[in-house]
Amino acid sequence: MESINRFYIDSTQKKRNQMFACIHWYLMGQSYQFEWDKFDAQYKVLDGIWNLSELEGNHTKRLIKLSEKYNLKLPVWAKLNAKGRSKLSEQRNELVHEAKYDGHPIGYSYPSPSQILCNCHLD
């Protein structure tokens, strides 16, 4: 509670609103039935935290830079492959730019539980 209070007192209204948006989308994402909706909500939270963190870089490297800044272990699905992409960035781009999820039009395939949506597979 002390950290939350300090953030609130020390922040501008713009930063407070961004944090409210992060909390809103985190909670909304918990209520969705479909995995693609949950993923979309969680990615909004990631983008909001990125905005609050005042870092620079593209979508592909956002989680890498956030992990470094906050000293967190980078999940496997956020690590870059030989093409400079991650499972996370590929899934995000497919959903946002192609209206697909797991390689299929949204709603036409329901993949097995996502590695991205759980707190597992960190190594």
C-alpha positions in Angstrom: 0.0 0.0 0.0 2.9 2.3 0.7 4.3 1.9 -2.8 0.8 2.6 -4.3 0.4 5.7 -2.2 3.9 7.0 -3.1 3.2 6.4 -6.8 -0.1 8.3 -6.6 1.3 11.2 -4.7 4.4 11.5 -6.9 2.7 11.1 -10.2 1.0 13.5 -12.6 -2.6 13.1 -13.5 -1.6 11.7 -16.8 0.4 9.0 -15.1 -2.3 8.2 -12.7 -4.8 7.9 -15.6 -2.4 5.5 -17.3 -2.1 3.3 -14.2 -5.9 3.3 -13.8 -6.1 2.1 -17.4 -3.6 -0.7 -16.7 -5.6 -1.8 -13.6 -8.9 -1.6 -15.6 -7.6 -3.7 -18.5 -5.9 -6.2 -16.1 -9.2 -6.7 -14.3 -11.3 -6.7 -17.5 -9.0 -9.4 -19.0 -9.8 -11.7 -16.1 -13.5 -11.7 -17.1 -13.1 -12.7 -20.8 -14.0 -16.1 -22.0 -11.9 -16.3 -25.1 -8.1 -16.5 -25.1 -7.7 -13.9 -27.8 -9.7 -11.4 -25.8 -7.6 -12.1 -22.7 -4.4 -11.8 -24.7 -5.6 -8.4 -26.1 -6.4 -7.1 -22.6 -3.1 -8.3 -21.2 -1.2 -6.7 -24.1 -2.9 -3.4 -23.3 -1.6 -3.7 -19.8 1.9 -4.4 -21.1 1.7 -1.3 -23.4 0.4 0.8 -20.5 3.3 -0.3 -18.2 5.6 0.4 -21.1 4.2 3.9 -21.3 4.6 4.5 -17.6 8.2 3.2 -17.6 9.3 5.9 -20.1 11.5 3.5 -22.2 12.0 3.6 -25.9 11.9 0.8 -28.5 9.6 -1.2 -30.7 6.9 -3.7 -29.8 9.3 -6.6 -30.3 11.7 -5.5 -27.6 9.3 -4.0 -25.1 9.1 -7.0 -22.8 12.9 -7.4 -23.0 13.5 -3.8 -21.9 10.8 -4.0 -19.2 12.4 -7.2 -17.8 15.8 -5.5 -17.7 14.5 -2.3 -16.1 12.5 -4.2 -13.4 15.1 -7.0 -13.0 12.6 -9.8 -14.1 13.4 -13.1 -15.7 12.4 -12.9 -19.4 9.9 -15.6 -20.4 10.8 -18.0 -23.3 8.0 -16.6 -25.4 9.5 -13.1 -25.2 13.0 -14.1 -26.3 13.9 -13.1 -29.8 14.5 -15.8 -32.5 16.9 -15.6 -35.4 14.5 -13.4 -37.3 14.4 -10.8 -34.4 10.9 -11.8 -33.4 9.4 -13.4 -30.4 6.3 -15.6 -29.9 4.7 -12.6 -28.1 5.4 -10.1 -30.9 4.2 -12.5 -33.6 1.0 -13.3 -31.8 0.4 -9.6 -31.1 1.0 -8.6 -34.7 -1.2 -11.4 -36.0 -4.0 -10.3 -33.8 -3.8 -6.6 -34.3 -2.9 -6.4 -37.9 -4.3 -9.6 -39.5 -7.4 -10.3 -37.3 -6.0 -13.8 -36.6 -5.1 -15.7 -33.5 -2.9 -18.8 -33.5 -2.8 -18.7 -37.3 -6.5 -18.7 -37.8 -9.2 -16.1 -38.2 -10.4 -15.0 -34.7 -13.0 -17.4 -33.5 -12.3 -20.2 -36.0 -9.7 -22.0 -33.9 -9.3 -22.5 -30.2 -5.7 -23.4 -29.4 -4.5 -25.3 -26.4 -3.8 -23.0 -23.4 -1.4 -20.3 -24.4 2.1 -20.2 -22.9 1.8 -16.5 -23.1 -1.3 -16.3 -20.9 0.1 -18.3 -18.0 2.9 -17.6 -15.6 4.8 -20.7 -16.7 7.5 -21.5 -19.2 10.0 -19.0 -17.9 13.1 -21.0 -18.8 
